[in-house]
């Protein structure tokens, strides 16, 4: 995904979890033979509308010197899908579809699926990627090379975001500009700074780093397991690199507006520790962007009898232009196309509502829902 006051920036308030042994019906990850360069792992739950393009983009990278089934493997974890996800994945030659271990109390579905697959994987490197991603040709080998070049055990990419419909085009740039400001990739990648972030849509880790972190067993209860994984990786000094990577992959996170609302309700309060303050600032943007032109028009609509009335109108107009410039300079950090950034003011009311809704669900009700499962955020 990027992502300053995130929930993982204060080690004093968020003690580092120790790797735990898995529950009895979720066996500890066995020691596997690393006889392949890479294991690509896709946790999938009811992804029939997007998993085919994802797998196609991955299997297309099989070539003579990087052969699927010999040099690397592709594991799809069918996490209780009730649609055609399993049948679609099974239709691709060289793809292995597996079932996750039974979910025990205290585990999220995704962490359980990833942990199960890691126990079956044979790669020296493990890539956890989401079913709604589409990978650019050659991105697998380039990512391994990049991790080795920078000497890091964990490499994460924030993909190019694909959106459709006015609601997504207006809201998504607002969210991602805040993520870029809260989790600047250049700071995340500096080992001396405590700030940490990762995007579970593309999370590459060496087997050694994965074991040092404690694998997904160390983040088994985390709704934002990717961010927490990055935090532990940085604390344990395995090396972390994070960047925006439109050159590597793209993703369409949400197919519908309702899915987008559910997804950001789950995530926003955990991504931004100052959730209500952020909502207040964005509400102020609404007041200024909408109110200043109206107030200036009110001044100009009266008969001008004194110069101060004229000056007041122009001062209000100048303040509005400055506010608009500051707003768009902020949104430009989202890496979204200009057209999407231009319509982003229309998404401000929904963004404010979602920030409050996420805070209420996670901090007051302490309950979030995602893909038919209910979790209690830690």
MOFENFEN-V660784 format. One record per helix or strand. SS is the DSSP state (h for helix, s for strand). FROM is the first residue (numbers start at 1). TO is the last residue. Records with the same first field share a line. If there is no record, write none. Layout:
BEGIN
SS = FROM-TO + FROM-TO
END
This chain:
BEGIN
s = 36-44 + 63-63 + 66-66 + 68-68 + 72-78 + 95-99 + 123-129 + 133-135 + 154-158 + 160-161 + 202-206 + 240-244 + 249-251 + 368-370 + 373-375
h = 51-59 + 85-90 + 109-120 + 139-150 + 165-182 + 185-188 + 207-213 + 215-219 + 225-235 + 257-271 + 275-301 + 307-334 + 338-342 + 344-364
END
